[in-house]
Amino acid sequence: MSLSASPERIAIIGSGISGLGAAWSLRNRNITIFEQDRRPGGHSNTLDLALDGKTIPVDTGFIVYNERNYPNLTRFFPAS
């Protein structure tokens, strides 16, 4: 079998925002995501905190977001 006949396989290293964004944009391809942590998301995460008998989800992660520094990510968001 020649190389051109074998299906293209793509490795994505890390499941942070960049890895998940790459996976989403390549979702119709043969991809494998490699992550060293026990959960996906990298710095992006939601923690469930107990307060006064209720559970409150608190998002952690992104500290700064702007279109200039994240033009590729911005394209995934619906136009407002």
TIPABA-939077 format. One line per field, with one value per residue: residue number from 0; residue in three letters; x, y, z negated of N, C-alpha, C, CB in turn. Coordinates in Angstrom, 1 decimal. Each point is the difference from the previous one (the first is absolute). Glycine has a CB too. Layout:
N
nr = (NUM | ...);
rest = (ala | ...);
n.px = (X | ...);
n.py = (Y | ...);
n.pz = (Z | ...);
ca.px = (X | ...);
ca.py = (Y | ...);
ca.pz = (Z | ...);
c.px = (X | ...);
c.py = (Y | ...);
c.pz = (Z | ...);
cb.px = (X | ...);
cb.py = (Y | ...);
cb.pz = (Z | ...);
This chain:
80
nr = (0 | 1 | 2 | 3 | 4 | 5 | 6 | 7 | 8 | 9 | 10 | 11 | 12 | 13 | 14 | 15 | 16 | 17 | 18 | 19 | 20 | 21 | 22 | 23 | 24 | 25 | 26 | 27 | 28 | 29 | 30 | 31 | 32 | 33 | 34 | 35 | 36 | 37 | 38 | 39 | 40 | 41 | 42 | 43 | 44 | 45 | 46 | 47 | 48 | 49 | 50 | 51 | 52 | 53 | 54 | 55 | 56 | 57 | 58 | 59 | 60 | 61 | 62 | 63 | 64 | 65 | 66 | 67 | 68 | 69 | 70 | 71 | 72 | 73 | 74 | 75 | 76 | 77 | 78 | 79);
rest = (met | ser | leu | ser | ala | ser | pro | glu | arg | ile | ala | ile | ile | gly | ser | gly | ile | ser | gly | leu | gly | ala | ala | trp | ser | leu | arg | asn | arg | asn | ile | thr | ile | phe | glu | gln | asp | arg | arg | pro | gly | gly | his | ser | asn | thr | leu | asp | leu | ala | leu | asp | gly | lys | thr | ile | pro | val | asp | thr | gly | phe | ile | val | tyr | asn | glu | arg | asn | tyr | pro | asn | leu | thr | arg | phe | phe | pro | ala | ser);
n.px = (0.8 | 1.6 | 0.4 | -2.5 | -1.5 | 0.2 | -2.9 | 1.8 | 0.7 | -0.7 | 2.1 | -2.4 | 3.0 | -2.9 | -3.0 | 1.3 | -2.3 | 2.0 | -1.5 | -2.8 | 0.9 | 1.1 | -2.7 | -1.7 | 1.7 | -0.1 | -3.6 | 1.0 | 2.9 | 0.1 | -0.2 | 1.7 | -1.1 | 3.2 | -1.8 | 3.0 | -3.1 | -1.3 | -1.0 | 0.3 | 1.3 | 3.2 | -0.5 | -3.0 | -0.8 | -3.2 | 1.5 | -3.0 | 0.6 | -1.7 | -1.3 | -1.9 | 0.3 | 1.5 | 1.9 | 1.1 | 0.7 | 2.7 | 0.3 | 2.9 | 1.1 | 0.5 | 2.2 | -1.0 | -2.8 | 1.7 | -1.4 | 3.2 | 0.3 | -2.2 | 0.5 | -0.7 | -2.1 | -1.5 | -0.8 | -1.7 | -1.9 | -2.8 | 1.4 | -0.7);
n.py = (-1.2 | 2.2 | 1.3 | 0.1 | -2.5 | 1.5 | 1.3 | 2.6 | -1.6 | 3.2 | -0.9 | 2.2 | 0.1 | 0.4 | -1.0 | 3.5 | 1.2 | -1.6 | -2.8 | 1.1 | 1.6 | -2.6 | -1.6 | 2.1 | -0.2 | -3.3 | -0.5 | -1.4 | -1.4 | -2.9 | 2.2 | -2.0 | 2.6 | -1.0 | 0.9 | -0.3 | 0.3 | -2.6 | 2.2 | 0.3 | 2.7 | 0.1 | 1.4 | -1.3 | -0.9 | 0.3 | 0.0 | -1.5 | 2.8 | -2.0 | 3.1 | -1.1 | -3.7 | 0.8 | -2.2 | 3.3 | -1.7 | 1.6 | 0.1 | -0.8 | 1.4 | 2.4 | 1.7 | 0.9 | -0.5 | 2.1 | -1.1 | 0.3 | -3.0 | -1.5 | 0.8 | -3.0 | 0.8 | 2.0 | -2.5 | -1.2 | 2.8 | -0.6 | 2.5 | 1.2);
n.pz = (0.0 | 2.1 | -2.8 | 2.0 | -1.7 | -3.0 | -0.4 | 0.1 | -3.0 | -0.8 | -2.5 | -1.1 | -1.7 | -2.1 | -0.7 | 0.0 | 1.3 | 2.0 | -0.3 | 0.6 | 2.6 | 1.3 | -0.5 | 1.5 | 2.6 | 0.1 | -0.5 | 2.9 | -1.4 | -0.9 | -3.0 | -1.8 | -1.9 | -0.9 | -2.8 | -1.6 | -1.1 | -0.9 | 2.4 | 3.1 | -0.9 | 0.4 | -2.1 | 0.7 | -3.2 | -0.1 | -3.1 | -0.4 | -2.0 | -2.0 | 0.1 | -2.6 | 0.3 | 3.0 | 1.4 | 0.4 | 3.0 | -1.3 | 3.5 | -1.4 | 2.6 | 0.8 | -2.0 | 2.8 | 1.8 | 2.0 | 2.7 | -0.6 | -1.1 | 2.0 | 3.6 | -0.8 | -2.2 | 2.0 | 1.8 | -2.6 | -0.1 | 1.7 | 1.6 | -2.9);
ca.px = (-0.8 | 0.8 | -0.4 | -1.2 | -1.2 | -0.4 | -0.8 | 0.8 | -0.3 | 0.5 | 0.1 | -0.1 | 0.7 | -0.6 | -1.4 | -0.4 | -0.8 | 0.6 | -0.2 | -1.4 | -0.3 | 0.5 | -0.8 | -1.3 | 0.2 | 0.4 | -0.9 | -0.3 | 1.2 | 0.4 | 0.8 | 0.2 | 0.5 | 0.9 | -0.1 | 0.7 | -0.8 | -1.1 | -1.2 | 0.3 | -0.3 | 1.2 | -0.3 | -1.5 | -0.6 | -1.1 | 0.0 | -1.2 | 0.3 | -1.2 | -0.2 | -1.4 | -0.8 | -0.2 | 1.2 | 0.1 | 1.1 | 0.9 | 0.9 | 1.4 | 0.7 | 0.3 | 0.0 | -0.1 | -0.5 | -0.3 | 0.1 | 1.3 | 0.9 | -0.6 | -0.8 | -0.5 | -1.1 | -1.1 | -0.8 | -0.9 | -1.1 | -0.9 | 0.1 | -1.0);
ca.py = (1.2 | 1.2 | 1.0 | 0.8 | -0.8 | -0.2 | 1.1 | 1.0 | 0.1 | 1.2 | 0.0 | 1.3 | -0.1 | 0.8 | 0.3 | 1.3 | 0.7 | -0.2 | -1.4 | -0.3 | 0.8 | -0.8 | -1.2 | 0.4 | 0.4 | -1.2 | -1.0 | -0.9 | -0.7 | -1.0 | 0.7 | -0.6 | 1.0 | -0.5 | 0.9 | -0.6 | 0.1 | -0.9 | 0.6 | 0.9 | 1.4 | 0.9 | 1.0 | 0.2 | -1.0 | 0.4 | -0.6 | 0.1 | 0.4 | -0.1 | 1.3 | 0.1 | -1.1 | -0.1 | -0.2 | 1.1 | -0.2 | 1.2 | -0.2 | 0.4 | -0.1 | 1.2 | 1.3 | 1.1 | -0.4 | 1.2 | -0.4 | 0.2 | -1.1 | -1.3 | 0.2 | -1.3 | -0.4 | 0.9 | -0.5 | -1.0 | 0.6 | 0.6 | 1.4 | 0.7);
ca.pz = (0.0 | 0.0 | -1.0 | 0.4 | -0.1 | -1.4 | -0.5 | -0.8 | -1.4 | -0.5 | -1.5 | -0.7 | -1.3 | -1.0 | 0.2 | -0.5 | 1.0 | 1.3 | 0.5 | 0.2 | 1.2 | 1.2 | 0.1 | 0.6 | 1.4 | 0.7 | -0.4 | 1.0 | 0.3 | -0.9 | -1.0 | -1.3 | -1.0 | -1.0 | -1.1 | -1.2 | -1.2 | -0.1 | 0.5 | 1.1 | -0.3 | -0.3 | -1.1 | -0.1 | -0.9 | -0.9 | -1.3 | -0.7 | -1.4 | -0.9 | -0.7 | -0.7 | 0.4 | 1.4 | 0.8 | 1.0 | 1.0 | 0.2 | 1.1 | -0.1 | 1.2 | 0.7 | -0.7 | 1.0 | 1.3 | 0.9 | 1.4 | 0.6 | -0.4 | 0.2 | 1.3 | 0.4 | -1.0 | 0.2 | 1.2 | -0.5 | -0.7 | 0.9 | 0.2 | -0.8);
c.px = (0.9 | -0.5 | -1.2 | -1.3 | -0.5 | -0.8 | 0.9 | -0.5 | 0.6 | 0.0 | -0.1 | 0.5 | -0.7 | -1.5 | -0.4 | -0.8 | 0.6 | -0.2 | -1.4 | -0.5 | 0.5 | -0.8 | -1.3 | 0.1 | 0.4 | -0.9 | -0.4 | 1.2 | 0.3 | 1.0 | 0.1 | 0.5 | 0.8 | 0.0 | 0.7 | -0.8 | -1.2 | -1.3 | 0.4 | -0.2 | 1.2 | -0.4 | -1.5 | -0.6 | -1.2 | 0.0 | -1.4 | 0.3 | -1.3 | -0.1 | -1.5 | -0.9 | -0.3 | 1.4 | 0.0 | 1.2 | 0.8 | 1.0 | 1.4 | 0.7 | 0.3 | 0.1 | -0.2 | -0.5 | -0.2 | 0.2 | 1.4 | 0.9 | -0.6 | -0.9 | -0.6 | -1.2 | -1.2 | -0.9 | -1.0 | -1.2 | -1.0 | 0.1 | -1.1 | -0.6);
c.py = (1.2 | 1.0 | 0.8 | -0.8 | -0.2 | 1.3 | 0.9 | 0.0 | 1.2 | -0.1 | 1.4 | -0.2 | 1.1 | 0.3 | 1.3 | 0.7 | -0.2 | -1.4 | -0.3 | 0.8 | -0.7 | -1.2 | 0.3 | 0.3 | -1.2 | -1.2 | -1.1 | -0.8 | -1.1 | 0.5 | -0.8 | 1.2 | -0.7 | 1.1 | -0.6 | 0.1 | -1.0 | 0.6 | 1.0 | 1.5 | 0.9 | 0.9 | 0.3 | -1.1 | 0.6 | -0.8 | 0.2 | 0.4 | 0.0 | 1.3 | 0.0 | -1.2 | -0.1 | -0.2 | 1.1 | -0.4 | 1.2 | -0.4 | 0.6 | 0.0 | 1.3 | 1.2 | 1.1 | -0.6 | 1.3 | -0.5 | 0.1 | -1.2 | -1.3 | 0.0 | -1.4 | -0.4 | 0.9 | -0.5 | -1.1 | 0.6 | 0.6 | 1.6 | 0.6 | 1.2);
c.pz = (0.0 | -1.0 | 0.5 | -0.1 | -1.4 | -0.5 | -0.9 | -1.4 | -0.6 | -1.5 | -0.5 | -1.4 | -1.0 | 0.4 | -0.7 | 1.1 | 1.4 | 0.6 | 0.3 | 1.2 | 1.3 | 0.2 | 0.6 | 1.4 | 0.9 | -0.3 | 1.0 | 0.5 | -1.0 | -1.0 | -1.2 | -0.9 | -1.1 | -1.2 | -1.2 | -1.2 | 0.0 | 0.6 | 1.2 | -0.5 | -0.3 | -1.1 | -0.1 | -0.8 | -0.7 | -1.3 | -0.6 | -1.5 | -0.8 | -0.8 | -0.5 | 0.5 | 1.5 | 0.7 | 1.1 | 0.9 | 0.2 | 1.1 | -0.4 | 1.3 | 0.6 | -0.9 | 0.9 | 1.3 | 0.8 | 1.4 | 0.6 | -0.3 | 0.4 | 1.3 | 0.4 | -0.9 | 0.3 | 1.2 | -0.4 | -0.6 | 1.0 | 0.0 | -0.9 | 0.7);
cb.px = (-1.9 | 0.4 | 2.4 | 1.6 | 0.7 | 2.0 | -2.1 | 0.3 | -0.1 | -0.9 | 1.5 | -2.0 | 2.2 | 2.2 | -0.4 | 2.1 | -0.7 | 1.7 | 1.9 | -0.4 | 0.1 | 2.3 | 1.1 | -0.7 | 0.6 | 2.4 | -0.9 | -1.8 | 0.9 | -0.3 | -0.6 | 0.4 | -2.1 | 1.4 | -2.2 | 2.1 | 0.6 | 1.0 | -1.2 | -0.7 | -2.1 | 0.8 | 2.3 | 0.0 | 2.3 | -1.4 | 2.5 | -1.1 | 1.8 | 0.2 | 1.8 | 0.3 | -1.0 | -2.0 | 0.1 | -1.0 | -1.3 | -0.3 | -1.9 | 0.0 | -1.1 | -1.1 | 1.6 | 1.9 | -1.1 | 0.7 | -2.4 | -0.3 | 0.9 | 0.1 | 1.4 | 2.3 | 1.7 | 1.4 | 1.9 | 1.9 | 1.5 | -1.6 | 1.0 | 1.1);
cb.py = (-1.2 | -0.4 | 0.2 | 1.2 | -1.2 | -1.5 | -1.3 | 1.4 | -2.5 | 1.3 | -2.0 | 0.7 | -0.9 | 1.0 | -2.5 | 0.1 | 1.7 | 1.8 | -0.6 | -0.4 | 2.1 | 0.9 | -1.0 | 0.9 | 2.3 | 0.8 | 1.7 | 1.5 | 2.1 | -1.7 | 2.2 | -2.4 | 1.5 | -1.4 | 1.0 | 0.6 | 2.5 | -1.0 | -0.1 | -1.8 | -0.8 | -0.1 | 1.0 | 1.2 | -1.1 | 0.7 | 0.4 | -1.7 | 1.5 | -2.5 | 1.2 | 2.5 | 0.1 | 1.6 | -2.5 | 1.7 | -1.7 | 0.7 | 0.1 | -0.8 | -2.1 | -1.0 | -1.0 | 1.2 | -2.1 | 1.7 | 0.7 | 2.5 | 1.4 | -0.5 | 1.9 | -0.6 | -0.7 | 1.9 | 0.5 | -1.5 | 0.5 | -1.9 | -0.1 | -0.8);
cb.pz = (-1.2 | 2.4 | -0.7 | 1.6 | 2.0 | -0.4 | 0.1 | 2.0 | -0.1 | 1.9 | 0.1 | 1.4 | 1.1 | -0.4 | 0.1 | -1.4 | -1.8 | -0.6 | -1.4 | -2.4 | -1.4 | -0.5 | -1.9 | -2.2 | -0.7 | 0.0 | -1.6 | 0.7 | 1.1 | 1.8 | 1.0 | 0.8 | 0.6 | 1.6 | 0.9 | 1.0 | -0.1 | -2.0 | -2.2 | 1.7 | -0.8 | 2.3 | 0.4 | 2.3 | -0.3 | 2.0 | -0.3 | 1.6 | 0.8 | -0.1 | 1.3 | -0.2 | -2.2 | -0.2 | -0.4 | -1.7 | 1.1 | -2.4 | 1.7 | -2.4 | 0.4 | 2.0 | -1.6 | -1.1 | -0.8 | -1.8 | 0.2 | -0.2 | -1.8 | -2.5 | 0.7 | 0.9 | -1.7 | -0.9 | 1.5 | -0.3 | -2.0 | -0.5 | 2.3 | -2.1);
